Amino acid sequence: MAKPRATLGIDLHLEPFGPGLRRGLTDALREAVRTGRLAPGVRLPSSRSLAADLGMARNTVAESYADLVAEGWLTARQGSGTRVADRAVLPPPERPAPYREPRRPAYSLVPGHPDLASFPRAEWLKAARRALTTAPNEALGYGDPRGRIELRTVLVGYLSRARGVRADPERVVVCAGFAQALRLLCEVLHARGLRTLAVESYGLAEHWNLVERAGLRTLPLPFDEHGTRPEALGSHRERATGRTLGDDLAATRAVLLTPAHQFPLGDALRPSHRAAVVEWARRTGGFILEDDYDGEFRYDRQPVGALQDLDPDHVVHLGTASKSLAPGLRLAWMVLPPSLAPEVVRHAGGPATSALEQLTLAEFLTSGAYDRHVRSARLRYRRRRDDLIAALAEHAPDVRATGIAAGLHAVLRLPPGTEQSVVRAGHWQGVAVHGLSRYRHPAAEGHHPDALVVGYGAPPDHAWKGTLEALCKALP
Amino acid sequence: MAKPRATLGIDLHLEPFGPGLRRGLTDALREAVRTGRLAPGVRLPSSRSLAADLGMARNTVAESYADLVAEGWLTARQGSGTRVADRAVLPPPERPAPYREPRRPAYSLVPGHPDLASFPRAEWLKAARRALTTAPNEALGYGDPRGRIELRTVLVGYLSRARGVRADPERVVVCAGFAQALRLLCEVLHARGLRTLAVESYGLAEHWNLVERAGLRTLPLPFDEHGTRPEALGSHRERATGRTLGDDLAATRAVLLTPAHQFPLGDALRPSHRAAVVEWARRTGGFILEDDYDGEFRYDRQPVGALQDLDPDHVVHLGTASKSLAPGLRLAWMVLPPSLAPEVVRHAGGPATSALEQLTLAEFLTSGAYDRHVRSARLRYRRRRDDLIAALAEHAPDVRATGIAAGLHAVLRLPPGTEQSVVRAGHWQGVAVHGLSRYRHPAAEGHHPDALVVGYGAPPDHAWKGTLEALCKALP
């Protein structure tokens, strides 16, 4: 969590704490005066300038100043601004005050989290009971490194029906979450001699770090208003000197994509780009790692089918229960091309995750509970998305939401140069929210738009209204 | 599974199949005659010599020969031995017969597996229900890479009480099985610059392979009748030329041990060796990875406490629920030295295994169900061990069992040169059993004794008597 720093002539570290935003600022300023960090006579910035710096409303700062004037810590005089009052600074207390954590935001709009409060506990327990009652003894043993055959079989049916994936249980590997699957794949690609992996210009740093730890350098693909541009792959040009990102991209033989719903920007990969990347993979023998993290949640149009359907020999399809159910289950899966499956299975060594949990998910899918849950979650998230759009129209008409046809998050486009201050303002309003820049690859080229990535999946129902209000207060 | 080959003048591949040993051999020989692989007039080896070659009783071979003489496939004449009868060889069938799998052994004495039939399903479900009902919503999220605090807290209490481990929940990491924990540790040690890991002369090839894949060469420590000799660690000698295993061992800074119950040989690390290895770790800043895989199952003496207690700053204590409950749960844990914990947690990235499963184990431990289960399993395994010893005394008095004070397996010492044939004989008797040589490190030096590693944990209760009988038939 970034700690807001306000420049008050001196480099003053303000840590707001306690309930309420005005109260938090007031306490922080009072403490700074009391301990001498703000010396008597020092002139404070104008409420407008401090508000901009801290990313909060000007009124809040003005009211905070007024409180402290009333208490005698500050003085305000027409023409001379607000200054620290001339009064004896108290000696520091004998024992240091206990360290106080900066206030944790009460609400979270951090993307990538489903609404955990709506996890279908009763249904899940029912499935767990059935799984535990009917599991053969051997299910409790070490078992197939690919995971339980019951789950792999059910997944093949589900993925074909819901995502258009062409699979066969022999080539499905159950994993302990997407990250474990990605790590396994990268280790296998590294063992094959690959040293680079093309990625999108926007994505998750956790994934890039994991890829790099497996020995593959991540190379961001170019990105423009039409989305990720895969034509940089395999378009090798001879160059006299130097080696550019473009050269490295041209030579890479694997790419990680979120084709159905770019994370976090929210667009689907354009049909012509889908065709181009598959054509590249065929021509070069390359592999496409398709991160289908929230394929279940599509609202306005026909579902975007899995890219894997275009070429099961070159696409690894990766799915997860982290968004549709809960990340805590640590259940994900991959559908592997025949040429890659044996190596991945050998490298996996043993099954990644609990056999009972796998059998429970198989039961959950078979009984129809999964479909019911996804349907009801889709309705709930869609309603939240509509609430968000309506709230923006009313309170922040200049903010445009994009990437809203699917998923659990939206991207709110902000005026240039305001991203950081809006994120801070959100924090002061008690809402944890991420700026888009946090999701930009460090080596990405081109223009970076200012935006927020707003995950509307995370808040529980009872907190949703409050979260949305707090967000709107932080928006310009 | 090794396929027995009998040398009958020609190199004849005999694949016994079908129920029963005699029947299997008879079918295989008949098929060989029928298809012409054994030509008319060919003299078969004596029943004694074929029995020795196949690792089965002489009588079984003699009876099989008699059956085939009665059927007319063989002829037996005093002084001329048993020969293939002169009769028309049938032409091969138009279509090749469907491939028949070699018969899978009906019983397993492969070590490392608990009795899965006695997994306490009802108690586990009860704990799962409680866990699922009481878990806070946030437990379903991504969570702490170390795993759930509830489980880590309960584990610290349990490990202190049951194994003498000195821990603190901050330094406990829950893993998806021992192998995942070992992989994580090796990757961290590799990132620290280590390139070797000392191991015991006997252990699991799966673990050595995993260590090597993480970039650490495995170096076997010397081994004699007193067990693993750690004094090769850190005893550097200057040498004019060449680089020996001893030199590499002297330079290594990490060692993987099974101090409470050497796997598979079954002895505890001697007190003087325990002290020596800890002294080495302190002197060199080295790390000891303590694989405490079956510490719960000790029968005759006081439990051997964890080595970690001697020096929590240099010992990583690794435990697992795979032996005490079931491998299918994929639940293990490590207690890390303070100097290693942050790196391991950072490298882990996210939690390794299902939060619900972790909360279920925490509940299972808290309610006392774990202790009850371990106590009853200990009684059952101890009774099996006693059955095994009694059966050996009666049927194979020359076979000595060692490493029997603890655990789920025993080592049966065999006459020199007989290990492979006894393993094959076991197979013919329908028992999967492993020879000790399978657990020997390829670079291990010194004498290798012939022995079987008999895991008495795996068979379900109803099959135990039959398994034991079948084993005894295979013993010399």
Interface residues (C-beta under 8 A of the other chain):
Chain A: H113 L116 A117 F119 R121 W124 L125 A128 R129 L132 T133 N137 E138 A139 L140 G141 Y142 G143 A176 G177 A179 Q180 E206 L210 R213 S322 A326 P327 G328 L329 R330 L331 H347 G349 G350 P351 A352 T353 S354 A355 L356 E357 P460
Chain B: H113 L116 A117 F119 R121 W124 L125 A128 R129 L132 T133 N137 E138 A139 L140 G141 Y142 G143 A176 G177 A179 Q180 E206 L210 R213 S322 A326 P327 G328 L329 R330 L331 H347 G349 G350 P351 A352 T353 S354 A355 L356 E357 P460
